[in-house]
């Protein structure tokens, strides 16, 4: 089974650029341990295994990482991105130069553990709202430089990608409203600039009514408990999509989804997901 590459967001050149940065940081002038301990012609066969239940994400980066140091290494995949694995499941096997594979090991594992951690946490959230109207969204709360990969991982876990960056759509938040003077003035300015993708963050029911009145295209209902969300959705009455955000965790998301809100965005998916445990073990 090969890794799933159809949905992978990085081009070959972008993957190589990612590896450039990773190896410059980790290997730099050389792996002095391998160079002094491992014979130059030594070979290694190793297996990458899941050590806990997880959703795997990041496999398309694995072969380029190992092949950067040993272009002739042999890699066999036993899983695809988006698969749910159990402890003990085999992910891949690698055969090649011991020095090369051991030097690449940490970059490969760090990447796969981080992205799979995001995918795994995302799946937990997605499962909790199954059967409701709500769609799970990710956010821009990502590690700088890793946004595209982080958002890819949420997609593998069952979320829908929201704004990639500030360039995607107009998002009028509380500080924008404070500087602009009011919800009305902020929306009016955006419309005069020709925008018809205006989302307004609302903290109160009064802001919900104002944003709807002055022509927002969607609303972000921020930190509203379910009973207030119900009232906000009654005001909107299905005229525009609504997204719930803030205060969303594994304990609260189901009640939020049961308000019939259209979307729920969760910053924790990329901001706070713990890495999963994946091992690279000698032998097959």
Secondary structure as UniProt FT lines:
FT   TURN            6..7
FT   HELIX           12..26
FT   TURN            27..29
FT   HELIX           32..37
FT   TURN            40..41
FT   STRAND          43..50
FT   STRAND          54..55
FT   HELIX           59..61
FT   HELIX           62..69
FT   TURN            71..72
FT   STRAND          74..77
FT   TURN            81..82
FT   STRAND          84..85
FT   TURN            87..88
FT   STRAND          90..97
FT   HELIX           98..128
FT   TURN            129..131
FT   STRAND          135..137
FT   TURN            144..145
FT   HELIX           147..157
FT   TURN            166..167
FT   STRAND          170..172
FT   HELIX           174..180
FT   HELIX           183..192
FT   TURN            193..194
FT   STRAND          198..202
FT   HELIX           205..213
FT   TURN            214..215
FT   STRAND          218..222
FT   HELIX           226..236
FT   TURN            237..238
FT   STRAND          241..245
FT   TURN            250..252
FT   HELIX           253..257
FT   TURN            258..260
FT   STRAND          263..265
FT   HELIX           268..271
FT   STRAND          278..282
//
